Amino acid sequence: MKEQIDEIKVFNDDEISVGKWFYGKPNLTPDKNGNISIITKLSFGPLEVFEWGIDSKGKPYRMYLWLENDFFKTDNYVKEITHSELKQQIESMIQLSVSNNLSEWIPIYEQAIGMLEDNS
């Protein structure tokens, strides 16, 4: 997740932008399917979404959605990743949070790492 950081904007406590990417505040509450979306990264040009989290079975995953399939055929996917890969993504987000004074986000990411280690 190494980004070319052009400009970082903090919109509120729940969202920041880094260049063309928008990141949502981490949320460790499982969704209706039992999945926990730890990192959400989206772009409006082109419309695409990346998500990293822990599925209902405790397995780390990465999801990719391309939302412009009317124009281009691109495969969306959800695939299992290693605990190490997810931890690396979370640590990158901690660094981004530290460098942008998103102090409320850091303990949530640290808690996510703890959850990940409990499931490994």
Backbone bond lengths (Angstrom), bond angles and torsions (degrees), N, CA, C in turn:
res aa  C-N    CA-C-N  psi(-1)  N-CA   C-N-CA  omega(-1)  CA-C   N-CA-C  phi
1 M - - - 1.424 - - 1.522 109.81 -
2 K 1.274 119.90 29.09 1.451 121.61 177.79 1.513 108.17 -72.55
3 E 1.312 114.89 120.51 1.455 122.04 -174.03 1.528 110.78 -106.52
4 Q 1.295 115.90 147.44 1.450 120.01 164.92 1.527 104.58 -82.27
5 I 1.317 116.08 106.19 1.462 119.51 -174.01 1.517 109.06 -88.62
6 D 1.338 114.75 107.84 1.452 120.93 177.48 1.518 110.33 -85.01
7 E 1.309 114.67 -53.53 1.448 119.99 -176.50 1.519 107.57 -155.50
8 I 1.319 115.60 134.84 1.453 120.28 178.59 1.514 107.95 -111.26
9 K 1.325 115.16 130.97 1.457 121.03 177.51 1.509 108.37 -126.05
10 V 1.311 115.89 132.09 1.451 121.39 174.68 1.519 106.23 -100.95
11 F 1.334 116.70 114.26 1.457 120.44 -177.59 1.520 111.55 -82.02
12 N 1.291 116.27 -43.68 1.456 123.06 176.60 1.523 105.95 -161.78
13 D 1.305 117.43 -167.85 1.460 119.32 -178.82 1.526 112.79 -72.20
14 D 1.338 117.54 -8.63 1.456 121.00 -173.99 1.515 114.70 -109.03
15 E 1.327 119.17 -6.14 1.462 119.69 -175.43 1.523 111.27 -156.87
16 I 1.357 114.62 140.23 1.460 120.57 172.43 1.523 108.14 -133.03
17 S 1.320 115.14 160.45 1.459 119.06 171.94 1.520 108.51 -121.26
18 V 1.323 114.33 143.17 1.459 122.72 175.97 1.517 104.83 -129.69
19 G 1.341 116.53 105.60 1.459 119.10 -174.24 1.515 109.10 61.16
20 K 1.334 117.52 -124.91 1.463 121.17 -179.28 1.524 112.95 -89.81
21 W 1.331 118.18 -2.19 1.462 122.36 -175.61 1.517 112.34 -98.69
22 F 1.316 115.24 140.76 1.453 122.72 175.64 1.523 108.10 -113.25
23 Y 1.326 116.29 135.36 1.455 122.07 179.55 1.522 108.42 -118.95
24 G 1.327 115.87 134.84 1.455 121.06 175.72 1.514 110.83 -94.14
25 K 1.315 115.44 153.08 1.461 121.45 176.35 1.534 108.72 -59.88
26 P 1.319 117.11 137.90 1.469 118.58 179.93 1.521 111.08 -64.06
27 N 1.328 114.32 146.54 1.451 121.35 -179.98 1.520 107.35 -135.91
28 L 1.311 117.45 120.97 1.457 121.04 -176.27 1.525 113.00 -97.87
29 T 1.320 116.78 10.19 1.457 121.05 176.35 1.524 108.57 -82.73
30 P 1.333 117.56 125.07 1.471 119.26 179.24 1.534 111.53 -62.23
31 D 1.345 115.85 145.85 1.463 120.38 175.37 1.530 109.47 -79.09
32 K 1.316 117.64 -174.39 1.469 121.31 -176.14 1.532 112.85 -62.63
33 N 1.348 116.87 -20.33 1.465 121.32 177.96 1.527 112.87 -94.39
34 G 1.335 116.63 -1.87 1.459 120.83 -179.66 1.511 114.48 89.11
35 N 1.338 117.88 5.12 1.466 121.71 178.56 1.526 110.09 -85.92
36 I 1.319 115.67 144.51 1.465 121.46 177.40 1.523 107.85 -112.56
37 S 1.307 115.95 113.47 1.462 122.48 179.03 1.526 108.56 -89.07
38 I 1.319 116.51 105.53 1.463 120.79 -176.04 1.523 111.16 -86.10
39 I 1.318 117.60 -44.58 1.468 122.14 -178.61 1.519 108.49 -124.61
40 T 1.316 115.78 127.66 1.459 121.43 174.16 1.520 107.79 -124.35
41 K 1.324 115.10 128.25 1.462 122.31 -176.99 1.521 106.87 -132.38
42 L 1.332 117.67 123.00 1.455 119.38 -179.03 1.512 111.82 -136.30
43 S 1.326 113.82 155.75 1.458 121.97 179.79 1.519 108.34 -130.92
44 F 1.325 115.79 144.45 1.457 120.39 177.52 1.519 112.42 -97.64
45 G 1.296 118.15 -2.62 1.458 120.12 179.46 1.506 111.04 -152.23
46 P 1.311 117.47 92.46 1.464 130.40 -2.34 1.526 110.89 -75.52
47 L 1.324 115.36 165.48 1.459 120.91 179.55 1.515 110.07 -74.97
48 E 1.317 116.16 106.11 1.453 120.67 178.83 1.518 109.81 -149.06
49 V 1.324 115.35 153.79 1.456 122.17 -177.31 1.525 109.40 -134.30
50 F 1.321 115.91 134.47 1.459 122.49 169.11 1.524 107.00 -114.99
51 E 1.301 115.71 144.29 1.458 120.49 177.27 1.519 108.24 -143.22
52 W 1.341 116.07 137.55 1.455 122.45 175.04 1.513 106.71 -122.77
53 G 1.324 116.40 138.45 1.454 118.71 -179.85 1.505 112.94 -171.17
54 I 1.335 113.69 -162.73 1.463 122.43 179.42 1.522 106.52 -122.09
55 D 1.339 115.96 126.48 1.460 119.01 -178.05 1.531 111.64 -79.13
56 S 1.313 116.34 178.39 1.467 121.97 -175.73 1.530 112.88 -63.89
57 K 1.321 117.22 -15.95 1.471 121.48 178.55 1.527 111.78 -98.32
58 G 1.344 117.01 5.24 1.456 121.12 179.55 1.512 114.42 84.42
59 K 1.329 117.25 11.61 1.463 121.80 -178.90 1.531 110.11 -95.77
60 P 1.341 117.63 135.20 1.467 120.66 175.57 1.534 110.60 -67.54
61 Y 1.320 116.15 145.75 1.463 120.44 178.78 1.522 111.15 -143.17
62 R 1.331 113.78 161.95 1.473 122.50 169.82 1.519 106.03 -128.20
63 M 1.321 114.87 133.60 1.457 120.75 178.54 1.522 108.33 -119.35
64 Y 1.327 115.47 144.19 1.461 121.11 175.53 1.522 108.30 -133.56
65 L 1.318 116.04 130.41 1.468 122.06 175.75 1.518 109.28 -126.98
66 W 1.297 115.59 126.64 1.466 122.82 173.29 1.517 105.29 -103.60
67 L 1.306 117.65 117.07 1.461 120.94 -170.94 1.523 113.64 -98.38
68 E 1.324 117.07 12.23 1.462 120.45 179.44 1.523 110.87 -116.40
69 N 1.326 117.13 38.04 1.458 120.98 -176.64 1.520 113.66 -66.66
70 D 1.331 118.77 -11.74 1.465 120.26 172.65 1.525 110.59 -65.81
71 F 1.332 116.28 -27.90 1.458 121.09 -177.37 1.527 112.79 -101.06
72 F 1.330 115.97 -37.91 1.458 121.06 -177.10 1.523 108.37 -134.98
73 K 1.286 117.25 139.28 1.464 120.74 176.32 1.524 108.42 -91.94
74 T 1.307 115.75 109.29 1.451 122.60 178.35 1.520 107.90 -129.49
75 D 1.293 116.23 140.11 1.453 120.08 -178.18 1.522 111.73 -78.32
76 N 1.316 115.49 123.45 1.453 121.16 169.42 1.523 106.80 -80.95
77 Y 1.317 117.22 153.85 1.457 118.53 179.62 1.518 111.70 -154.50
78 V 1.296 113.95 157.76 1.457 123.39 165.56 1.514 104.04 -130.47
79 K 1.324 116.04 121.85 1.467 117.74 -179.66 1.514 110.65 -134.32
80 E 1.303 114.43 148.18 1.452 121.17 177.48 1.523 108.66 -72.20
81 I 1.333 115.37 138.09 1.462 121.72 176.30 1.528 107.73 -123.90
82 T 1.315 116.38 173.31 1.465 119.94 179.87 1.529 110.36 -81.64
83 H 1.315 114.36 160.48 1.466 119.66 174.97 1.531 110.03 -58.76
84 S 1.324 115.41 -39.05 1.463 120.98 -179.91 1.529 111.70 -62.45
85 E 1.332 116.83 -42.33 1.474 120.20 179.23 1.521 111.10 -62.95
86 L 1.331 116.53 -43.88 1.466 119.23 179.76 1.525 110.15 -67.08
87 K 1.321 117.08 -41.97 1.466 120.15 179.12 1.526 110.61 -60.16
88 Q 1.316 117.22 -39.62 1.461 121.03 178.72 1.536 110.64 -62.45
89 Q 1.327 116.93 -42.22 1.467 120.25 178.35 1.529 110.87 -63.90
90 I 1.328 116.37 -42.32 1.471 120.39 179.62 1.521 110.19 -64.39
91 E 1.330 117.28 -42.55 1.469 120.28 178.78 1.525 111.33 -62.75
92 S 1.321 117.42 -35.48 1.472 120.37 175.41 1.530 110.86 -63.37
93 M 1.326 115.82 -39.34 1.460 119.54 178.95 1.528 111.41 -70.66
94 I 1.320 117.69 -32.36 1.473 120.25 174.59 1.520 109.33 -62.93
95 Q 1.336 117.13 -45.03 1.472 120.41 178.19 1.519 111.27 -60.28
96 L 1.335 116.76 -43.44 1.459 120.99 178.12 1.531 110.18 -62.44
97 S 1.324 117.01 -40.22 1.463 122.06 179.85 1.522 111.37 -66.10
98 V 1.325 116.95 -42.90 1.458 121.47 179.37 1.526 110.03 -62.58
99 S 1.327 116.60 -46.39 1.465 119.87 -176.03 1.530 112.86 -71.10
100 N 1.328 117.61 -12.28 1.464 120.37 -179.57 1.519 113.54 -120.86
101 N 1.334 114.97 20.18 1.467 121.22 175.34 1.526 113.22 54.82
102 L 1.325 116.24 39.42 1.466 120.83 176.01 1.530 107.81 -95.87
103 S 1.338 115.00 63.46 1.460 120.33 -172.38 1.522 113.04 -61.81
104 E 1.316 118.74 -27.16 1.465 120.91 178.85 1.524 111.85 -70.70
105 W 1.321 117.78 -26.09 1.462 121.58 -177.58 1.529 112.11 -77.66
106 I 1.329 117.20 -32.94 1.467 121.95 -171.79 1.531 112.86 -59.54
107 P 1.351 120.03 -49.57 1.469 118.34 179.69 1.535 113.26 -62.59
108 I 1.314 117.18 -29.13 1.466 120.16 178.15 1.527 109.51 -68.28
109 Y 1.338 116.55 -44.86 1.469 119.63 176.50 1.527 111.13 -63.33
110 E 1.328 117.35 -40.12 1.464 120.19 178.47 1.530 110.69 -63.93
111 Q 1.324 116.83 -38.91 1.464 120.93 176.17 1.534 110.16 -64.07
112 A 1.337 116.67 -38.38 1.470 120.71 178.15 1.522 110.76 -62.74
113 I 1.328 117.06 -40.20 1.469 119.85 176.76 1.519 110.08 -62.67
114 G 1.324 117.37 -40.16 1.463 120.99 176.58 1.517 112.00 -61.93
115 M 1.335 117.05 -42.53 1.458 121.05 177.07 1.520 110.75 -61.81
116 L 1.313 115.19 -41.56 1.453 120.97 -179.41 1.530 110.86 -63.94
117 E 1.322 116.39 -42.95 1.469 120.39 179.07 1.515 111.02 -67.32
118 D 1.345 118.10 -33.76 1.467 121.14 177.57 1.523 111.13 -66.06
119 N 1.350 116.99 -30.53 1.457 121.70 -178.12 1.524 113.94 -90.66
120 S 1.346 117.70 -2.09 1.472 118.63 -177.49 1.506 111.82 -89.35
